[in-house]
Amino acid sequence: MSKNLTHKILEAHLVAGKLVPGEEIAIRIDQVLLQDATGTMAMLEFEALGIDSIAAELAVQYVDHNIIQTDYKNADDHRYLQSASARYGIHFSPAGNGVSHQVHMERFGVPGKTLIGSDSHTPGAAGVTVLGIGAGGLDVALAMAGHPHHLPCPKVLGVKLLGKLGEWVSAKDVILEMLRRYDVKGCVGKIVEYYGPGVASLSATDRETIGNMGTELGATTSIFPSDENTRAYLEAQGRGGAWTPLSADPSAEYDEYDEIDLSRVEPLIAKPSSPGNVVTVREVAGLKVDQVIVGSSVNSSFRDLMVVARILEGRHASPWTALNVNPGSRQVIENVAEAGGVFSLLRAGARIHESGCLGCIGMGQAPGTGQVSLRTMPRNFPGRSGTKDDQVYLCSPETVAAAALKGVITDPRDLGAEMDYPRIEDPKKYIIDEASIVKPSEELRKTTVVRGPNIAPLPTFDALPESLETKVVLVVGDNISTDTIMPAGSKVLPLRSNIPAISRFVFSIIDEEFARKCEEAGAVTIVGGENYGQGSSREHAALAPRYLGVRAVLAKSFARIHMANLCNNGIVPLVFANPDDYHLLKAGTSVVYRDIRRHLSEGVSELPVEIDGKEIRVLLRVSERMRHMLLEGGALNVVRKG
C-alpha cells in the first residue's frame, strides 16, 4: 500500500495506537530540543522525575531567548542549565551560539528522526526532513526520560508544489500564502506534507522557513522529503553521512489536498496583529516604516542575510528606518562575513546583533510608540514586541530590504528597475563552528548542579475534588495566544524558573489585577473563544494560572499544545456543547462542576455545568490518559506515583 512520508516516519516510531485521525497515538522520540525560556522549567521537571541520565538518543539545551543580562537572574539560570546539562548528559549550546532551530539543523538534524522541542517552532526541523513537534516542558522532560510522546493522530494535508519562485519572491512568501489560505487555525490537528516537482526548487533553509512558520497555521508540524537538496546541505555542513533519501510513495494518498504554483506566488505581508492577517505587499505599499529586522527564529540563515546584504550593497538604509540583523547562529554570521556580507550590512547602517531570538520574544528591539516595524519573524501577536499597541508586520527578507532602502513598505519587485535580483547560492562547504557546544562526557557527569536564588521549587498541586465551585475571573475572545496569557519580554521572562513570581503577570496584558482577583476567588474558571492558547509552547501559560487557582477553562476550541499543557497541570479543558452558551458568562459568574471527579472517572464526555444556577452542557474531549492526569491533579503527580 502506498504511503505518504508522514505515515512512514510515524509508523517507524509508533509505540501505541493506530494512525487514525483523532485517535491518540504514542511515538518514540529520538531527539530532544530545549531552549532557556521554557527549558528551565523542563529541566526542573526532569530532575523531579528522579532519573539519573537522559534516555533519549540526543538532547540539546540551547540558550537563545533570555540572553540579555540586566541583573543576576538570566546569568544564574544559564549556569543552572549548563551544570544540569553536564550532570545529565545533555549537549549545551550557550548564549550567543545561536537560535535552537538554526543550530539544531546545522549540527544535529537527521532525516527521518523524530524531535520534540520545548519551543513551538520546532517544526522548522522539516528543513532536513526531521519530524519536529513542539510541546510543553513536562512532555519534553518525559521524552528525555525515555517516555513516548502522546498526541492525537493528525490528518495529513498534502500540499503539491509546482513550478519555482520568481525573482524578488522567497520561501517566506510561500508560508504567508499558506496563512492567507488557512489563517491561524485552519491546520489544527494536521501535519502539512509538501511534495511535488516544485519541492526541488527549494533549499533546505527555504524549507526550514516554511516548516518553522507552519506552526502559525496551527499545524502539529510540517515535513518535506529528503532529496538531493537535503544531501547537499548536510554535506556542506560536514555531515553528509547523516543523509538518507526519504519521500512519499508516487501514488501516496492524503487526508486533504492543496496545490501551490510557486511561479504565481507574489510578495506577501502579515499585517498587525496576527500571522494570518495576510495581504499582498502592494496593498499596503507606501506606509512609513520606522524599524526593520531580518533574522531571529526564522529567516536567519546564510541565504536570508546574504540576500539583504546584496540588495543593500553600496547603498544605505533610510535615515528614518532602523535596520537590525539577528543572525541565526554564530556559524551563519561567520559565513556571511566570509562572503563579504557583513561589510555590506555595516556600510548600509545595520545594527548586527548577537545570535538569538531577541525581538521575536520581546527581548529588546521593541519599536517606539505608534511606530511600524517590519520583521521576518514568525509572530506579531499584540504586544509581543514589548510595545503596547505595536504595529508589527511579518514579511520576507526581500521586503524588509526594500523597506529599509525606501523608508516605506515597498514591493521588492519594484527594486528590479534599479538592480538585478541577487540569487544567493548556499556554500558548497560551510565554515563549520561547533566549538562552543559543550558535549556530554563521563567527566562532566560528576558536575554539581548550581542553583541560584531565582530557581524556586516546583509547586505541588492537589488532585481533582469531587465537585468544583468556581468563579469566572476573565472572559476573552478568539485566538487568545499564550503571549496574552503569560507575557514574554525582558521584564517577565527572567522569572521563568520562579512560578510564584511569574504568576503575578498572568493575563496582565488584559487585566493587571488578574492575579489578585484569582486569589480572592479561590477556585477559578477562565472563559475563552475559538483556538484558545494558540502560539508558543510555553507551559507557564498553564502552570502559572494553575498556581493562581485556575481549575477549568471553558472555551469554544483549544490549540493543541496548550490543551496538552492544561491537562499536564490539572486544569480541565472544556468545550461548549452549544457555542452560544459562551455569551452567558461574564466576570463574576458562578460556575459549579458538580460530581466532576465521578464524571471524569466514569469516562463521561458530556458534562452538566451550573452557570449561576442554570444548567448547560460542556464537552470533555481528552484521552483516557489525560483524564487520569486531570484526576490526579497533573502529569507530574501521575509519574511520581508510578
Buried (B, 14 or more C-beta within 10 A) or exposed (E): EEBBBBBBBBEEBBEEBEBEEEEBBBBBBBBBBBBBBBBBBBBBBBBBBEBEEBBBEBBBBBBBBBBBEEEEBBBBBBBBBBBBBBBBBBBBBBBBBBBBBBBBBBBBBBBBBBBBBBBBBBBBBBBBBBBBBBBBBBBBBBBBBEBBBBBBBBBBBBBBBBBBBBBBBBBBBBBBBBBBBBBBBBBBBBBBBBBBEBBEBBBBBBBBBBBBBBBBBBBBBBBBBBBEBBBBBBBBBBBEEBBEEBBBEEEBBBBEEBEBEBEEBBBBBBBBBBBBBBBBBBEBBEBBBBBBBBBBBBBBBBBBBBBBBBBBBEBEBBEEBBBBBBBBBBBBBBBBBEBEBBEBBEBBBBEBBBBBBBBBBBBBBBBEEEBBBBBBBBBBBBBBBBBEEBBBBBBBBBBBBBBBBBBBBBBBBBBEEEEEBBEBEBBEEBBBBBEBBBEBEEEBEEBEBBBBEBBBEBBEBEEBEEEBBBBBBBBBEBBBBBBBBBBBBBEBBBBBBBBEBBBBBBBBBBBEEBBEBBEEBEBBBBBBBBBBBBBBBBBBBBBBBBBBBBBBBBBBBBBBBBBBBBBBBBBBBBBBEEEEBBEBBEEEBBBBBBBBBEBBEEEBEEBBBBBEEEEBEBEBBBBEBBBBBBBBBBBBBBBEEE
